[in-house]
Amino acid sequence: MNHRIVILGGGYAGAHAASRIARGLRAPDASVTLVNAEPNFVERVRLHQVAAGQDVEPVRLDDLLAGTGVQTRVARVTGLDADAATVFTDRGELEYDTLVYALGSTGRAPEGTFTLSDHGGALRLREHLGSLRPGDPVRVVGGGLTGLEAATEIAESRPDLSVSLATSGRLGSWLAPGARRHVREAFARLGIAVEEGTTVRPGEGEGTTVWCAGFDASSLAADTVLETAEDGRIRVDRTMRSASHPDVYAVGDSAFVRGPGGRACEMRCGMGVPQAWQAANAIVSRLAGRRPSHYPLGYLHQGISLGRRDGVIQFVRWDDRARRGYLKAAAAARYKEAVCRFAIASVRWPSYFPTRRRAVVAAPALRGDEAHA
Ligand SMILES: Cc1cc2nc3c(=O)[nH]c(=O)nc-3n(C[C@H](O)[C@H](O)[C@H](O)COP(=O)(O)OP(=O)(O)OC[C@H]3O[C@@H](n4cnc5c(N)ncnc54)[C@H](O)[C@@H]3O)c2cc1C
């Protein structure tokens, strides 16, 4: 028997799921194939650094997953027939017994603006910034985590530019008072003008606009028979299994799952990784004829870099509300750097530890079984 497990997308969620599943099952019983559009693992959480001109060393997916038993395939996924269990790519078709959908999200960048949501977008912005002259305006739209990181990184690397950030709310309004104050001080130090209570419409304003006002789930799922939420993410149960197709799991930015307080989980790497662990545990357990356990899905912190030597780590409650405690300045920058490194290193971890590889004993469960309970 060879149970074919196919994982679409080799970002944080897909790579973590692949390595854990491969380490959990016996090789002759199951094969794990990871399909990704490019050979490198893209560290999305560092794309503002790429845009600001820093050299972020690429990591090959093959190297990252070496020793885990995962087969990587470079191909662009163009479609999915979930009823026929077939994936279509620009390099042919692939059939699966179990699928993990982890194609992530894209930035909502209106025409004429720049986005940081993918590597190509970050490189385009990098090249464009390189062509700007002193005093040229750069406006970052969006006061969320990505907006704060983008504005500060650009202002730090190009102090000659006139950088501003537009937000519909107040700068860092969700942070604890001390953390908020620190963000304001960093913006003042870097000379970033803040436009609060400002809703920017597409096509508005002059100069360079960097759009950091949210992500949309990969659009591919909405064109399939998989059940999706209004925002296009795949509806999954608490084990990350599709609400409509029990042989499909979704993780990361493409998955719609309710977290603490019944709220839909945010599109964050810090949420995608535990989701991947949960999906891997459920897949391995079910194929091994065991009941899957539930991994906790909640929030611990929000890490915000404010350039390379400054930052804020806001510790949060399980439901993402800010606690009083936070870290700031160089200590926060070091903490954030450690979190970014961990997000990659932990893909390799399962191969450093001896794991019990289980035999595949069970056929994939049918619709409506215990997973949906
Ligand atoms: C600048 C920036 C900073 C961020 N900072 C943080 C942070 O500090 N903390 C945090 O928690 N989150 C942060 N995020 C969000 C975080 O990056 C995402 O939530 C995370 O990347 C989602 O992981 P994922 O695996 O679901 O998707 P991704 O990491 O986007 O991976 C998806 C993968 O699928 C591949 N793919 C997509 N479409 C196709 C296709 N059709 N065919 C084949 N392959 C395809 C892509 O190439 C990619 O490898 C940041 C995002 C950005 C842009």
The ligand as a MOL file (V3000), in Angstrom:
LIG
                    3D

  0  0  0     0  0            999 V3000
M  V30 BEGIN CTAB
M  V30 COUNTS 53 58 0 0 0
M  V30 BEGIN ATOM
M  V30 1 C 6.2320 41.5850 5.0360 0
M  V30 2 C 5.4930 40.5850 5.8680 0
M  V30 3 C 5.8010 40.4550 7.2270 0
M  V30 4 C 5.1180 39.5090 8.0000 0
M  V30 5 N 5.4540 39.4120 9.3300 0
M  V30 6 C 4.8310 38.4740 10.0790 0
M  V30 7 C 5.2000 38.2960 11.4490 0
M  V30 8 O 6.0600 39.0030 11.9690 0
M  V30 9 N 4.5690 37.3390 12.1680 0
M  V30 10 C 3.5850 36.5490 11.6200 0
M  V30 11 O 3.0370 35.6950 12.3280 0
M  V30 12 N 3.2150 36.6870 10.3220 0
M  V30 13 C 3.8140 37.6300 9.5450 0
M  V30 14 N 3.4540 37.7700 8.2240 0
M  V30 15 C 2.3910 36.9020 7.6760 0
M  V30 16 C 2.9950 35.5510 7.2980 0
M  V30 17 O 4.0540 35.7470 6.4090 0
M  V30 18 C 1.9400 34.6570 6.6560 0
M  V30 19 O 0.8530 34.5230 7.5450 0
M  V30 20 C 2.5510 33.2770 6.3700 0
M  V30 21 O 3.5430 33.3940 5.3870 0
M  V30 22 C 1.4630 32.3050 5.9240 0
M  V30 23 O 2.0530 31.0460 5.7100 0
M  V30 24 P 1.4950 30.0610 4.6040 0
M  V30 25 O 2.3700 28.8720 4.6170 0
M  V30 26 O 0.0360 29.9110 4.7700 0
M  V30 27 O 1.6660 30.8650 3.2300 0
M  V30 28 P 3.0100 31.2990 2.5000 0
M  V30 29 O 4.1080 31.5120 3.4530 0
M  V30 30 O 2.6220 32.4580 1.6380 0
M  V30 31 O 3.3490 30.0780 1.5790 0
M  V30 32 C 2.5700 29.7410 0.4450 0
M  V30 33 C 3.4540 28.9910 -0.5130 0
M  V30 34 O 2.6600 28.5400 -1.6000 0
M  V30 35 C 3.3190 28.8270 -2.8180 0
M  V30 36 N 2.2860 29.0200 -3.8430 0
M  V30 37 C 1.3060 29.9500 -3.8870 0
M  V30 38 N 0.5430 29.7690 -4.9650 0
M  V30 39 C 1.0520 28.7010 -5.6240 0
M  V30 40 C 0.6590 27.9760 -6.7970 0
M  V30 41 N -0.3970 28.3440 -7.5350 0
M  V30 42 N 1.3920 26.9020 -7.1550 0
M  V30 43 C 2.4660 26.4860 -6.4150 0
M  V30 44 N 2.8610 27.1230 -5.3030 0
M  V30 45 C 2.1710 28.2170 -4.9010 0
M  V30 46 C 4.1060 30.0930 -2.5430 0
M  V30 47 O 5.1920 30.2110 -3.4470 0
M  V30 48 C 4.5770 29.8380 -1.1040 0
M  V30 49 O 5.7760 29.1050 -1.0880 0
M  V30 50 C 4.1150 38.7050 7.4220 0
M  V30 51 C 3.8090 38.8200 6.0480 0
M  V30 52 C 4.4800 39.7490 5.2840 0
M  V30 53 C 4.1480 39.8620 3.8150 0
M  V30 END ATOM
M  V30 BEGIN BOND
M  V30 1 1 1 2
M  V30 2 1 2 3
M  V30 3 2 2 52
M  V30 4 2 3 4
M  V30 5 1 4 5
M  V30 6 1 4 50
M  V30 7 2 5 6
M  V30 8 1 6 7
M  V30 9 1 6 13
M  V30 10 2 7 8
M  V30 11 1 7 9
M  V30 12 1 9 10
M  V30 13 2 10 11
M  V30 14 1 10 12
M  V30 15 2 12 13
M  V30 16 1 13 14
M  V30 17 1 14 15
M  V30 18 1 14 50
M  V30 19 1 15 16
M  V30 20 1 16 17
M  V30 21 1 16 18
M  V30 22 1 18 19
M  V30 23 1 18 20
M  V30 24 1 20 21
M  V30 25 1 20 22
M  V30 26 1 22 23
M  V30 27 1 23 24
M  V30 28 2 24 25
M  V30 29 1 24 26
M  V30 30 1 24 27
M  V30 31 1 27 28
M  V30 32 2 28 29
M  V30 33 1 28 30
M  V30 34 1 28 31
M  V30 35 1 31 32
M  V30 36 1 32 33
M  V30 37 1 33 34
M  V30 38 1 33 48
M  V30 39 1 34 35
M  V30 40 1 35 36
M  V30 41 1 35 46
M  V30 42 1 36 37
M  V30 43 1 36 45
M  V30 44 2 37 38
M  V30 45 1 38 39
M  V30 46 1 39 40
M  V30 47 2 39 45
M  V30 48 1 40 41
M  V30 49 2 40 42
M  V30 50 1 42 43
M  V30 51 2 43 44
M  V30 52 1 44 45
M  V30 53 1 46 47
M  V30 54 1 46 48
M  V30 55 1 48 49
M  V30 56 2 50 51
M  V30 57 1 51 52
M  V30 58 1 52 53
M  V30 END BOND
M  V30 END CTAB
M  END
